[in-house]
Amino acid sequence: MNITRRDFLRMAAYAAAAAGVSQFDLFRLQKALADNGKPNVIWFEGLGDSGCVVSLANYFDGTVGIEDVLLNHIELKFNSVLMGAAGQAAIDAAEAVYANYLDTPYVLVLTGAISNLDGYCIVGEDATHGNGVMQLIEAFNKWEERAAYVLYVGACACYGGVNSMGGNSVSNETQTIIPTHNNPPNFGRNTNYDYSKSLYIPGCPSHPDWIVLSIVDILTNAALPTRDSFGRPLSLLGTPIFANTVHSQCPRKPEHDAGNFADHVGDPVKCLRKVGCRGKDTFADCPTRGWNGVGGYCNKPGINHLCIGCTQAFFSDVPFNREIDNIDTTP
């Protein structure tokens, strides 16, 4: 099934329009696609619930499905959720991309966390291995070394996410999630880890706009965007993404500044910080971007939940709904 580059640009424009991307930026994207063609993508799924992939798959409207977008703006060579191939045929497709990386560079994407326990998370069956399976940590280290860019998508891939919570054990052996809560340069998955080509796109799940705009930004500029100390893009195509706190964009901020704090989750008006909102410690554009095409986000009036800080390295160690003492009332 084929669609034109014009069709892909229309898909990219869904996210780009919300970000205020100019026609010139879209022209640059079109030129980048014409010059470089469709990049090969290897997408591994680690410990998680596939929520980031499902969220992305549900992003586009019913006229052109995500399968069209993936087939026509990237060459998705391996993804256990979305690809049609299975078994050895799927592994062989990924191996071919790995072998031909000099002629056809590829992008590596990881969703889900990486465990240090062999057998706990595998890529798939592989007859070329002695035990017949390929471990995720082995596969990731191998493909990461030759990738042109590496995208870590979702809280689990970036910082461990819910998988890094205490109490996880397998056969009485403590499970270690890689990466840990260190800054990205210290993750150290293998001795040749190259932080300079890595982009971290956290969230639980990661917003589809953040994923799409990251790919568009890289294709347009042939380089990674400027990143913060946690590897997140400060802006994409000139639009702030992880540059500002949720608190600074929150419509409840005047209530915070006036000292009007809610005493229970679900309050429709007051600031929710005292009952556990992490918005002041969380960097993301959720209040200005919104979710699900209706502008919703966690602490929006009408939804009335608190920000759980899912784009931060402290997620999910900080308990939800924990009362916070000594409220800081500075703006």
Rosetta blueprint (number, residue, H / E / L):
1 M L
2 N L
3 I L
4 T L
5 R H
6 R H
7 D H
8 F H
9 L H
10 R H
11 M H
12 A H
13 A H
14 Y H
15 A H
16 A H
17 A H
18 A H
19 A L
20 G L
21 V L
22 S L
23 Q H
24 F H
25 D H
26 L H
27 F H
28 R H
29 L H
30 Q H
31 K H
32 A H
33 L H
34 A H
35 D H
36 N H
37 G L
38 K L
39 P L
40 N E
41 V E
42 I E
43 W E
44 F E
45 E E
46 G L
47 L E
48 G L
49 D L
50 S L
51 G H
52 C H
53 V H
54 V H
55 S H
56 L H
57 A H
58 N L
59 Y L
60 F L
61 D L
62 G L
63 T L
64 V L
65 G L
66 I H
67 E H
68 D H
69 V H
70 L H
71 L H
72 N H
73 H H
74 I L
75 E E
76 L E
77 K E
78 F E
79 N E
80 S L
81 V L
82 L L
83 M L
84 G L
85 A L
86 A L
87 G H
88 Q H
89 A H
90 A H
91 I H
92 D H
93 A H
94 A H
95 E H
96 A H
97 V H
98 Y H
99 A H
100 N L
101 Y L
102 L L
103 D L
104 T L
105 P L
106 Y E
107 V E
108 L E
109 V E
110 L E
111 T E
112 G L
113 A E
114 I E
115 S E
116 N L
117 L L
118 D L
119 G L
120 Y L
121 C L
122 I E
123 V E
124 G E
125 E E
126 D L
127 A L
128 T L
129 H L
130 G L
131 N L
132 G L
133 V E
134 M E
135 Q E
136 L H
137 I H
138 E H
139 A H
140 F H
141 N H
142 K H
143 W H
144 E H
145 E H
146 R H
147 A L
148 A L
149 Y E
150 V E
151 L E
152 Y E
153 V E
154 G L
155 A H
156 C H
157 A H
158 C H
159 Y H
160 G L
161 G H
162 V H
163 N H
164 S H
165 M L
166 G L
167 G L
168 N L
169 S E
170 V E
171 S L
172 N L
173 E E
174 T E
175 Q L
176 T L
177 I E
178 I E
179 P L
180 T L
181 H L
182 N L
183 N L
184 P H
185 P H
186 N H
187 F L
188 G L
189 R L
190 N L
191 T L
192 N L
193 Y L
194 D L
195 Y H
196 S H
197 K H
198 S E
199 L E
200 Y E
201 I E
202 P L
203 G L
204 C L
205 P L
206 S L
207 H L
208 P H
209 D H
210 W H
211 I H
212 V H
213 L H
214 S H
215 I H
216 V H
217 D H
218 I H
219 L H
220 T H
221 N H
222 A L
223 A L
224 L L
225 P L
226 T L
227 R E
228 D L
229 S L
230 F L
231 G L
232 R L
233 P E
234 L L
235 S E
236 L E
237 L L
238 G L
239 T E
240 P E
241 I L
242 F L
243 A L
244 N L
245 T E
246 V H
247 H H
248 S H
249 Q H
250 C L
251 P L
252 R L
253 K H
254 P H
255 E H
256 H H
257 D H
258 A L
259 G L
260 N L
261 F E
262 A L
263 D L
264 H L
265 V L
266 G L
267 D L
268 P L
269 V L
270 K L
271 C E
272 L L
273 R H
274 K H
275 V H
276 G L
277 C L
278 R L
279 G H
280 K H
281 D H
282 T L
283 F E
284 A L
285 D L
286 C H
287 P H
288 T H
289 R H
290 G L
291 W E
292 N L
293 G L
294 V L
295 G L
296 G E
297 Y L
298 C L
299 N L
300 K L
301 P L
302 G L
303 I L
304 N L
305 H L
306 L L
307 C L
308 I L
309 G L
310 C L
311 T L
312 Q L
313 A L
314 F L
315 F L
316 S L
317 D L
318 V L
319 P L
320 F L
321 N L
322 R L
323 E L
324 I L
325 D L
326 N L
327 I L
328 D L
329 T L
330 T L
331 P L
